[in-house]
Amino acid sequence: MTGTPVISLFLKDEAETIRFGEDLALALKRGDCLALSGDLGAGKSSLARAFLRAMADDDELEVPSPTFTLVQAYDLRIPVAHFDLYRLGDPAELTELGFDEALEDGICLVEWPEVALDELPADRIALKLEQEDAGRRVTIAAPEKQAARIRRVLAIRAFLDDAGYPRAKRRFLTGDASLRAYEAVYADDEKRRILMDWPQLPEGPPVLDGKPYPKVAHIAENAYPFVAIANVLRQEGFAAPEVYQVDYDRGIMLLEDLGTDGVLDAQGQAIAERYRASVVCLAHLHKHAIPQDIRVTDSHVHHIPDFDRTAMKMEVRLVLDWHLPWKRGGVAASDAERNEYLAIWDSLIDEMEASEKNLLLRDFHSPNIIWRQSETGIARVGLIDFQDAMIGPTAYDLASIVQDARVTIAPELFQQLMDDYLSLRRAERDFDEARFLKSWAIMSAQRNCKLSGLWVRLLQRDGKPGYMKHMPRTLSYLSVALQHETLAPLRDWCVRAGIVTSES
């Protein structure tokens, strides 16, 4: 462990020790070993108890000392095995206690690690507690990867202190498919607030014209876009979260909690009433002309990017780069297939030139919609996760909700949602329904071509096989879009490539 980063902090009392233990529960991940050292009464048990209760999100969780049993297992959000090695007879017995299996499955919390140091992983997090005046000194030595996570949770704690919530309780809420994570924050008023943890990352490798993927696909890389879109949506009467506090440099935001209900039932199926209300909300949004340049601070104006040809084609290339090789057992698309496919998309994007364009939220579907039963009108539909919003064909967002990527929308509900939306838009004198439906078919095909490649990329590159369960649904949705006459060339190409069948 020599040469590893050292973190040192002073905990002035028992309450700060408990808060630090709770914060550690947000920093540790599967495969971490936390080795707790310190004399009797130094606070190891207090810290371990706080860690386990925070991981369980249960302040009353019974945490017996494993002094005599040597190990106590907890089946939590991440499984935790709490070891106390004080009475361990032989360091080799650690293997018999199932340490290796516990570390593979979750987190190992080890008190009195000195008894079996040679048996513990070299990349462990070594945390030492020592009495100092009326409080405790914590010293942490850990490899950079783990130390960076701990420094991050401490930075968030400092952010909350500066925001006026020094005693706030923090609990893991969720992560998403990106690198953002979310916490539930409870201040003294017991009101829940949402913290978005969005650290800025180094620029990735170039993928097109010397630019990394986020810049080509217009993916937000900092908090400015979120704050800009949230502010303009709220000004227009939509239910977006209020931003209470933001640190743009560190990528930390404290947000209003819009609620916990979504648009799915307990079995994960679509609730028709809530989807219909969401589509009504979307139709109202599309009636509003949203400015493309939004002032966020005195020194920063956010320019909402265009969903341009480059971004659209970058996304549909996922079919060529990931879906086809997966479908064919590793055989890549031929140059002729690639050229024909991309030429078809050039023609389809040309067809979009006269389409209605306005703000599109980009991922307007079940994970990003909060249902607010006590509200009325469009305020019932809470909007979140819109930082990647663009200016582009409004039909894209309608395709996102009526063909929800994570939920099978039955044909009857699909038609009802389309009718609800179109009936509201028909009242507008300049709404061109035929042109909009053509745009909808193209945008549906674009989105589902992207997703059919994305699911494979998540499987093969990122080690996330769970997303593959959405593949049959995605291809079914694609087949619906391909029925439009404008997409006949793409339909023929997809049939020849084996992505869809001619009967679809």
C-alpha distance (Angstrom), angle and dihedral (degrees) to the residues before:
residue distance angle dihedral
M1 . . .
T2 3.81 . .
G3 3.77 116.0 .
T4 3.80 94.3 20.0
P5 3.83 119.0 136.8
V6 3.78 115.7 -85.1
I7 3.79 124.9 -144.4
S8 3.80 118.6 -168.9
L9 3.78 127.8 -175.1
F10 3.79 138.6 160.3
L11 3.81 121.4 -126.4
K12 3.78 108.5 -160.1
D13 3.81 98.2 -161.9
E14 3.80 147.0 -4.4
A15 3.82 92.2 -81.3
E16 3.81 91.1 58.2
T17 3.80 90.2 47.5
I18 3.80 89.5 54.3
R19 3.81 92.3 47.1
F20 3.78 90.8 50.2
G21 3.80 91.3 50.6
E22 3.80 89.1 50.6
D23 3.80 91.2 49.1
L24 3.80 90.8 52.1
A25 3.81 88.1 59.5
L26 3.80 86.9 65.8
A27 3.81 93.2 50.1
L28 3.79 103.9 47.1
K29 3.78 123.4 83.2
R30 3.77 139.1 -171.8
G31 3.80 109.4 -62.2
D32 3.82 96.0 30.0
C33 3.79 121.4 130.4
L34 3.81 114.7 -157.1
A35 3.82 110.7 -163.2
L36 3.82 110.9 -162.0
S37 3.80 116.4 -158.4
G38 3.78 130.8 179.0
D39 3.79 143.5 108.6
L40 3.78 122.6 -79.3
G41 3.79 108.3 -69.4
A42 3.79 93.5 19.1
G43 3.81 91.6 121.4
K44 3.79 104.3 -98.6
S45 3.79 93.7 131.1
S46 3.81 93.0 46.2
L47 3.77 91.4 51.5
A48 3.81 93.7 44.9
R49 3.80 91.6 48.7
A50 3.82 92.0 49.9
F51 3.81 90.6 47.9
L52 3.80 93.5 51.7
R53 3.81 94.9 44.9
A54 3.79 91.2 49.9
M55 3.81 91.2 48.2
A56 3.81 88.3 51.0
D57 3.82 92.5 41.2
D58 3.80 85.7 -133.9
D59 3.80 118.3 119.1
E60 3.81 90.2 -168.3
L61 3.81 97.2 50.9
E62 3.80 110.2 140.1
V63 3.83 107.7 -121.2
P64 3.83 109.0 -175.0
S65 3.78 118.3 -167.9
P66 3.81 111.3 -102.6
T67 3.82 90.8 -148.6
F68 3.82 93.3 119.5
T69 3.82 100.6 26.6
L70 3.85 90.1 43.4
V71 3.79 91.9 -146.6
Q72 3.80 136.0 41.8
A73 3.81 119.0 -171.2
Y74 3.82 124.7 -149.5
D75 3.80 123.1 -166.0
L76 3.80 98.3 -148.1
R77 3.83 138.9 141.9
I78 3.78 83.0 -64.8
P79 3.83 111.8 16.7
V80 3.81 111.5 -111.0
A81 3.81 127.7 -160.8
H82 3.83 112.4 -161.4
F83 3.81 111.0 -155.3
D84 3.80 126.9 -170.5
L85 3.81 108.7 -170.1
Y86 3.82 97.8 -179.3
R87 3.83 92.1 108.7
L88 3.81 97.0 34.4
G89 3.81 107.7 134.6
D90 3.80 99.1 -159.1
P91 3.83 127.7 12.3
A92 3.80 88.8 -132.0
E93 3.81 88.7 65.8
L94 3.80 88.1 74.1
T95 3.79 89.0 80.2
E96 3.80 90.9 52.6
L97 3.82 88.7 53.6
G98 3.81 88.8 62.1
F99 3.79 96.7 -109.5
D100 3.82 95.9 149.0
E101 3.81 93.0 49.6
A102 3.81 91.6 46.4
L103 3.81 91.3 51.4
E104 3.79 91.7 49.4
D105 3.81 91.9 50.5
G106 3.79 99.6 40.3
I107 3.81 145.3 -41.5
C108 3.80 127.2 -27.0
L109 3.80 116.2 -148.8
V110 3.80 108.6 -165.6
E111 3.80 126.7 -169.1
W112 3.82 118.5 -167.3
P113 3.83 92.5 17.1
E114 3.83 90.1 168.8
V115 3.80 88.9 81.1
A116 3.82 92.1 67.5
L117 3.79 107.8 15.5
D118 3.80 94.4 143.6
E119 3.81 90.0 55.6
L120 3.79 94.7 52.9
P121 3.83 121.9 88.6
A122 3.79 116.3 -91.0
D123 3.80 90.8 -129.5
R124 3.79 93.8 58.7
I125 3.79 123.8 135.8
A126 3.81 106.2 -115.1
L127 3.81 111.1 -155.8
K128 3.80 120.2 -177.9
L129 3.81 124.5 -167.7
E130 3.80 120.9 -160.2
Q131 3.77 133.0 173.2
E132 3.80 112.8 -108.6
D133 3.79 119.7 178.3
A134 3.82 106.0 -53.9
G135 3.80 92.8 -22.6
R136 3.80 142.4 42.5
R137 3.78 135.8 -91.2
V138 3.81 116.2 -140.3
T139 3.79 119.0 -158.2
I140 3.79 119.5 -175.4
A141 3.79 127.8 -169.5
A142 3.80 115.7 -175.4
P143 3.78 142.1 143.3
E144 3.79 113.2 -83.4
K145 3.80 95.3 -102.9
Q146 3.80 93.5 57.1
A147 3.80 93.7 36.0
A148 3.81 90.1 54.8
R149 3.80 90.4 55.8
I150 3.80 91.6 50.4
R151 3.80 92.3 47.5
R152 3.80 88.2 51.3
V153 3.80 94.9 55.5
L154 3.80 88.8 47.1
A155 3.81 89.7 51.6
I156 3.79 89.5 52.4
R157 3.79 90.0 49.5
A158 3.83 88.7 53.1
F159 3.83 89.2 48.7
L160 3.81 90.4 54.1
D161 3.80 90.8 47.6
D162 3.82 89.8 53.2
A163 3.81 90.7 46.5
G164 3.80 90.5 58.0
Y165 3.82 99.1 -99.5
P166 3.83 103.7 105.6
R167 3.81 95.4 153.0
A168 3.79 97.7 39.6
K169 3.80 118.3 144.6
R170 3.80 113.6 -130.8
R171 3.79 127.2 -156.4
F172 3.79 132.4 177.9
L173 3.78 110.4 -103.2
T174 3.77 108.9 171.8
G175 3.74 147.3 -50.1
D176 3.80 124.3 -137.0
A177 3.77 135.3 -146.9
S178 3.77 89.9 -83.4
L179 3.79 128.6 57.0
R180 3.80 94.3 -84.2
A181 3.79 119.9 111.3
Y182 3.79 130.0 -170.3
E183 3.78 133.9 -145.4
A184 3.78 132.6 -167.6
V185 3.81 108.8 -129.7
Y186 3.80 121.7 -160.7
A187 3.79 117.5 -167.1
D188 3.80 127.6 -170.0
D189 3.82 90.0 -79.2
E190 3.86 87.2 60.8
K191 3.79 89.1 -129.3
R192 3.78 111.4 142.1
R193 3.78 118.5 -123.5
I194 3.79 128.3 -179.4
L195 3.77 123.2 -123.3
M196 3.79 118.5 -159.3
D197 3.79 113.9 -154.6
W198 3.79 106.8 -159.2
P199 3.82 111.6 159.7
Q200 3.77 117.1 -168.4
L201 3.78 113.0 -114.3
P202 3.79 132.8 -150.6
E203 3.78 113.8 -92.0
G204 3.79 111.6 -88.9
P205 3.80 128.4 -130.5
P206 3.81 119.4 -69.3
V207 3.79 115.3 -94.1
L208 3.81 102.7 172.6
D209 3.80 133.1 15.9
G210 3.79 89.9 -11.3
K211 3.82 93.0 -58.5
P212 3.81 127.6 120.5
Y213 3.80 119.6 -119.9
P214 3.84 98.3 -97.7
K215 3.80 91.7 56.0
V216 3.80 93.7 46.8
A217 3.82 94.6 45.5
H218 3.85 93.2 37.1
I219 3.81 94.9 -120.1
A220 3.80 112.6 170.3
E221 3.80 112.9 -109.3
N222 3.80 101.0 -175.2
A223 3.79 142.5 21.9
Y224 3.81 98.8 -90.5
P225 3.84 95.9 86.3
F226 3.81 92.6 49.6
V227 3.80 93.3 50.7
A228 3.81 92.0 45.1
I229 3.81 95.1 50.8
A230 3.82 92.9 41.6
N231 3.80 91.0 53.2
V232 3.80 95.8 48.2
L233 3.82 93.0 45.5
R234 3.79 91.1 51.3
Q235 3.81 90.8 48.1
E236 3.81 88.7 55.2
G237 3.81 92.4 51.5
F238 3.81 99.6 -100.8
A239 3.80 123.0 136.3
A240 3.79 103.6 -108.7
P241 3.81 119.8 146.6
E242 3.78 119.3 -92.1
V243 3.80 111.9 -119.3
Y244 3.80 106.8 -130.3
Q245 3.78 99.6 178.3
V246 3.80 134.8 -1.8
D247 3.79 137.0 -174.1
Y248 3.79 104.7 -163.0
D249 3.79 95.2 -174.6
R250 3.81 95.4 52.8
G251 3.81 96.6 32.6
I252 3.80 100.1 -122.4
M253 3.80 125.2 139.3
L254 3.79 133.6 179.9
L255 3.79 110.6 -151.7
E256 3.77 142.4 -176.1
D257 3.80 113.8 -95.3
L258 3.81 107.8 -122.9
G259 3.81 93.0 -171.0
T260 3.78 142.1 -89.4
D261 3.80 104.3 -97.0
G262 3.77 119.7 101.4
V263 3.78 135.8 -174.6
L264 3.82 96.4 -91.6
D265 3.79 129.8 83.6
A266 3.81 126.1 -126.6
Q267 3.81 90.5 -82.4
G268 3.80 92.4 52.5
Q269 3.80 94.4 -106.1
A270 3.78 125.8 137.6
I271 3.81 117.0 -92.3
A272 3.78 102.2 -140.5
E273 3.81 96.4 -150.3
R274 3.79 91.9 54.3
Y275 3.79 95.2 45.8
R276 3.80 90.0 49.1
A277 3.80 90.9 51.1
S278 3.81 89.2 48.8
V279 3.79 91.5 53.8
V280 3.82 90.2 49.2
C281 3.80 88.6 51.9
L282 3.79 89.8 50.7
A283 3.81 92.1 50.9
H284 3.81 89.3 53.1
L285 3.79 90.7 49.4
H286 3.79 91.3 53.0
K287 3.81 90.3 55.2
H288 3.81 90.6 61.3
A289 3.78 120.1 83.5
I290 3.80 103.1 -135.4
P291 3.81 116.3 -156.4
Q292 3.78 114.3 -117.5
D293 3.81 93.7 -144.4
I294 3.80 116.2 55.8
R295 3.79 124.1 -179.7
V296 3.81 110.5 -132.3
T297 3.80 102.0 170.9
D298 3.78 135.0 -1.5
S299 3.78 88.9 -90.4
H300 3.81 102.9 34.1
V301 3.81 133.1 65.6
H302 3.79 117.6 -177.8
H303 3.79 114.1 -140.8
I304 3.81 109.2 -156.7
P305 3.81 104.5 -133.5
D306 3.78 123.6 -125.9
F307 3.78 119.9 -111.0
D308 3.77 88.1 -123.6
R309 3.78 135.8 177.8
T310 3.79 93.0 -92.8
A311 3.80 93.4 53.9
M312 3.81 93.8 44.8
K313 3.79 93.2 50.0
M314 3.79 92.8 44.1
E315 3.80 88.8 58.4
V316 3.81 98.0 44.8
R317 3.82 89.7 50.7
L318 3.81 86.4 74.7
V319 3.81 86.6 81.3
L320 3.79 90.4 59.1
D321 3.78 97.7 39.8
W322 3.80 100.4 42.0
H323 3.80 116.2 4.8
L324 3.79 100.2 51.6
P325 3.83 96.3 46.0
W326 3.82 88.9 48.8
K327 3.81 91.1 48.0
R328 3.80 91.7 49.3
G329 3.76 100.1 44.0
G330 3.78 95.6 -102.7
V331 3.81 99.8 -37.0
A332 3.80 109.5 134.2
A333 3.79 125.6 -136.4
S334 3.78 112.6 -89.3
D335 3.80 121.8 -114.0
A336 3.79 89.2 -110.2
E337 3.82 91.7 52.8
R338 3.78 92.0 48.0
N339 3.78 94.3 48.4
E340 3.80 93.5 47.7
Y341 3.81 93.0 46.6
L342 3.80 94.1 49.6
A343 3.80 91.9 45.0
I344 3.81 89.3 53.9
W345 3.78 89.5 53.1
D346 3.79 91.4 49.2
S347 3.80 88.2 57.0
L348 3.81 93.0 46.1
I349 3.80 91.9 50.0
D350 3.81 88.3 50.9
E351 3.80 87.2 55.3
M352 3.81 87.9 57.9
E353 3.80 94.2 59.9
A354 3.80 95.1 100.6
S355 3.83 95.2 37.5
E356 3.80 121.5 124.5
K357 3.81 108.2 -93.1
N358 3.77 128.4 -165.4
L359 3.80 138.9 123.6
L360 3.79 112.7 -30.9
L361 3.79 117.1 -170.3
R362 3.81 90.8 -151.1
D363 3.80 99.3 -143.5
F364 3.78 105.4 41.9
H365 3.81 98.5 159.8
S366 3.80 141.3 108.5
P367 3.84 100.7 -64.8
N368 3.80 90.4 55.6
I369 3.81 102.2 44.6
I370 3.81 123.6 87.1
W371 3.81 118.4 -161.1
R372 3.81 113.3 -139.4
Q373 3.78 105.3 -169.2
S374 3.80 96.1 -178.3
E375 3.82 93.2 57.1
T376 3.80 128.6 78.1
G377 3.78 135.6 -133.8
I378 3.78 118.6 -6.8
A379 3.83 89.7 -15.3
R380 3.81 88.2 75.6
V381 3.81 88.6 71.1
G382 3.80 112.1 72.7
L383 3.80 114.4 -157.1
I384 3.81 121.4 -149.8
D385 3.82 139.1 157.8
F386 3.81 96.2 38.9
Q387 3.80 99.5 134.2
D388 3.83 90.9 115.2
A389 3.82 93.0 56.3
M390 3.79 116.5 145.3
I391 3.76 140.2 -177.7
G392 3.77 107.6 -106.0
P393 3.80 146.0 104.7
T394 3.80 107.0 -19.6
A395 3.79 89.1 -147.3
Y396 3.81 88.3 75.3
D397 3.80 93.4 73.7
L398 3.80 92.6 46.1
A399 3.81 88.1 54.0
S400 3.82 88.8 50.0
I401 3.81 94.2 57.5
V402 3.81 103.2 34.9
Q403 3.82 89.1 46.9
D404 3.79 97.5 38.7
A405 3.80 107.3 -166.5
R406 3.80 93.3 -142.3
V407 3.81 101.5 37.1
T408 3.78 130.9 53.4
I409 3.79 107.5 -121.3
A410 3.81 108.3 -153.8
P411 3.83 115.3 -128.1
E412 3.81 91.6 -113.2
L413 3.80 92.9 54.1
F414 3.80 91.1 42.7
Q415 3.79 90.7 56.6
Q416 3.81 91.9 45.0
L417 3.81 91.1 52.5
M418 3.79 92.4 48.5
D419 3.81 90.6 48.9
D420 3.82 92.2 48.2
Y421 3.78 92.3 52.2
L422 3.78 96.7 43.0
S423 3.80 93.8 46.5
L424 3.80 89.8 58.6
R425 3.78 94.1 45.3
R426 3.82 93.7 47.3
A427 3.79 88.2 68.6
E428 3.80 87.9 69.2
R429 3.78 111.6 90.2
D430 3.80 96.3 -141.3
F431 3.83 97.9 43.7
D432 3.83 110.2 122.9
E433 3.80 104.5 -156.9
A434 3.81 97.7 -173.8
R435 3.78 92.2 50.1
F436 3.80 90.6 46.5
L437 3.82 92.6 51.7
K438 3.79 90.6 50.8
S439 3.79 88.5 50.6
W440 3.82 89.6 48.0
A441 3.82 91.9 54.5
I442 3.80 92.6 49.1
M443 3.80 93.2 46.4
S444 3.80 91.8 46.5
A445 3.80 89.9 52.1
Q446 3.81 91.4 46.4
R447 3.81 92.7 50.6
N448 3.79 95.3 45.3
C449 3.80 93.3 45.8
K450 3.79 87.2 53.6
L451 3.81 93.2 48.0
S452 3.79 94.6 46.7
G453 3.79 87.9 60.0
L454 3.79 95.3 37.7
W455 3.80 93.9 58.0
V456 3.82 89.6 55.6
R457 3.80 92.4 46.5
L458 3.80 90.5 52.0
L459 3.80 88.5 51.4
Q460 3.78 100.1 45.0
R461 3.79 105.1 28.9
D462 3.80 102.4 28.8
G463 3.81 101.5 32.0
K464 3.81 93.7 -122.9
P465 3.82 106.8 132.1
G466 3.82 94.8 166.1
Y467 3.79 92.8 83.9
M468 3.81 92.2 63.2
K469 3.81 89.4 78.5
H470 3.80 86.3 75.0
M471 3.81 94.2 58.2
P472 3.85 98.8 90.4
R473 3.80 90.6 48.9
T474 3.81 92.1 47.8
L475 3.80 92.7 51.9
S476 3.80 90.4 46.6
Y477 3.80 90.1 53.6
L478 3.80 90.0 47.7
S479 3.80 90.2 54.1
V480 3.82 89.7 55.3
A481 3.79 91.6 53.3
L482 3.80 92.1 47.2
Q483 3.80 90.7 61.4
H484 3.82 90.4 78.2
E485 3.81 111.0 100.6
T486 3.80 92.4 -127.8
L487 3.80 89.9 63.5
A488 3.81 96.3 53.3
P489 3.85 93.2 113.2
L490 3.79 91.7 50.9
R491 3.80 91.1 45.4
D492 3.81 90.9 53.2
W493 3.80 91.4 48.0
C494 3.82 92.2 49.5
V495 3.81 91.4 49.5
R496 3.82 91.8 50.6
A497 3.81 90.8 46.5
G498 3.81 90.7 51.6
I499 3.81 95.0 -119.1
V500 3.81 93.9 120.2
T501 3.78 132.2 8.9
S502 3.77 126.4 -116.1
E503 3.83 88.8 -115.2
S504 3.81 93.9 56.2
